[in-house]
Amino acid sequence: MFDLIVRVLINTAAVVVAVKFVPKIVAPDDLVKLLAIGLILGLINTYIRPIVKALAFPISLLTLGLVGLVINAAMLLLAAFVSDQFDLGLSIAGWPGGDFSLDVLLYAIVAAVVISIVSTVLAFFLGQRRILGVRV
């Protein structure tokens, strides 16, 4: 239970950093809504992302892992879509609610990179180290 709370807090902090540093990424100022977005992102990364990464493994071999950036961006876009369904307020370049364009995808990729870096650094310093899915 403690690990879940720490993961949600890490995801929330990473989303806040992405909102501050990546333009056209909008999230609410309400702490409860931010925590809900962190929970949604954590659940997506826990349950959906491993399945997508396993299915994309052959493509990942061909692109030398660069498809991982697109997968992370897609998971962030999915989190934005789910948060829109709950009226939480996460949007990427006006999407969801606006047109899906190349700008949306590019900002999602940049935001996903920022979120990944912040999450990795915070998890390292907070003792959430995992190797091949096993906590060490």
C-alpha positions as CSV (number, residue, x, y, z in Angstrom):
1,M,0.0,0.0,0.0
2,F,2.9,2.3,0.8
3,D,4.5,1.7,-2.6
4,L,1.2,2.7,-4.3
5,I,1.0,5.9,-2.4
6,V,4.6,6.7,-3.2
7,R,4.1,5.9,-6.9
8,V,1.0,8.2,-7.1
9,L,3.0,11.0,-5.4
10,I,5.9,10.5,-7.8
11,N,3.6,10.5,-10.9
12,T,1.8,13.6,-9.6
13,A,5.1,15.5,-9.0
14,A,6.3,14.4,-12.5
15,V,3.1,15.7,-14.1
16,V,3.5,19.0,-12.2
17,V,7.0,19.4,-13.5
18,A,5.9,18.6,-17.1
19,V,3.2,21.2,-16.8
20,K,5.7,23.8,-15.7
21,F,8.3,23.1,-18.3
22,V,6.5,21.9,-21.4
23,P,4.3,24.4,-23.1
24,K,0.7,23.6,-24.0
25,I,0.4,21.0,-21.3
26,V,-2.4,22.1,-19.0
27,A,-3.3,20.5,-15.6
28,P,-5.5,21.8,-12.8
29,D,-4.1,23.6,-9.7
30,D,-6.3,21.5,-7.4
31,L,-4.2,19.0,-5.5
32,V,-7.0,16.4,-5.4
33,K,-7.4,16.5,-9.2
34,L,-3.6,16.3,-9.6
35,L,-3.4,13.2,-7.3
36,A,-6.3,11.7,-9.4
37,I,-4.3,12.3,-12.6
38,G,-1.2,10.7,-10.9
39,L,-3.3,7.7,-9.9
40,I,-4.7,7.3,-13.5
41,L,-1.2,7.6,-14.9
42,G,0.1,5.0,-12.4
43,L,-2.7,2.6,-13.2
44,I,-2.2,3.0,-17.0
45,N,1.6,2.5,-16.6
46,T,1.0,-0.6,-14.4
47,Y,-1.6,-2.4,-16.4
48,I,-1.7,-1.2,-20.0
49,R,1.9,-0.2,-20.8
50,P,3.5,-3.6,-20.3
51,I,1.0,-5.2,-22.6
52,V,1.6,-2.5,-25.3
53,K,5.4,-2.8,-24.9
54,A,5.2,-6.6,-25.3
55,L,3.2,-6.3,-28.4
56,A,5.5,-3.6,-29.8
57,F,8.7,-5.6,-29.0
58,P,9.4,-6.5,-32.7
59,I,9.0,-2.9,-33.7
60,S,11.2,-1.9,-30.8
61,L,14.0,-4.1,-32.0
62,L,13.8,-2.6,-35.5
63,T,13.8,1.0,-34.2
64,L,16.4,0.3,-31.5
65,G,13.9,1.2,-28.7
66,L,12.8,4.6,-30.1
67,V,9.2,3.3,-30.3
68,G,9.3,3.5,-26.5
69,L,9.0,7.2,-26.7
70,V,5.9,6.8,-28.8
71,I,4.5,4.3,-26.3
72,N,5.1,6.6,-23.4
73,A,3.4,9.5,-25.3
74,A,0.5,7.2,-26.1
75,M,0.1,6.3,-22.4
76,L,0.2,10.0,-21.5
77,L,-2.5,10.7,-24.2
78,L,-4.6,7.9,-22.8
79,A,-4.2,9.4,-19.3
80,A,-5.3,12.8,-20.7
81,F,-8.3,11.1,-22.4
82,V,-9.4,9.3,-19.2
83,S,-8.9,12.4,-17.1
84,D,-11.1,14.3,-19.5
85,Q,-13.8,11.7,-19.0
86,F,-13.7,12.5,-15.2
87,D,-13.4,16.2,-15.8
88,L,-9.9,16.4,-14.2
89,G,-8.5,18.9,-16.6
90,L,-5.4,17.4,-18.1
91,S,-5.0,18.5,-21.7
92,I,-2.1,18.3,-24.2
93,A,-2.1,21.1,-26.8
94,G,-5.9,21.4,-26.5
95,W,-6.5,17.7,-26.8
96,P,-8.9,16.1,-25.7
97,G,-11.6,18.4,-26.7
98,G,-9.7,19.8,-29.7
99,D,-8.3,18.4,-32.9
100,F,-5.7,15.7,-32.7
101,S,-2.7,17.0,-34.7
102,L,1.0,16.5,-35.0
103,D,1.4,19.2,-32.3
104,V,-0.4,17.1,-29.8
105,L,1.8,14.1,-30.5
106,L,5.0,16.1,-30.3
107,Y,4.1,17.8,-27.1
108,A,3.0,14.5,-25.7
109,I,6.4,13.0,-26.6
110,V,8.3,15.8,-24.9
111,A,6.0,15.7,-21.8
112,A,6.5,11.9,-21.6
113,V,10.2,12.3,-21.7
114,V,10.1,14.9,-18.9
115,I,7.7,12.7,-16.9
116,S,10.0,9.7,-17.4
117,I,13.1,11.6,-16.3
118,V,11.4,13.1,-13.2
119,S,9.8,9.8,-12.2
120,T,13.1,7.9,-12.5
121,V,15.0,10.5,-10.5
122,L,12.4,10.7,-7.8
123,A,11.9,6.9,-7.6
124,F,15.7,6.5,-7.2
125,F,15.9,8.9,-4.4
126,L,12.8,7.6,-2.6
127,G,13.9,4.0,-2.7
128,Q,11.5,2.8,-5.4
129,R,14.2,0.9,-7.3
130,R,13.1,-1.9,-9.6
131,I,15.1,-4.2,-11.8
132,L,13.0,-6.2,-14.2
133,G,9.9,-5.5,-12.2
134,V,11.4,-6.7,-8.9
135,R,11.9,-4.2,-6.1
136,V,15.5,-4.2,-4.9
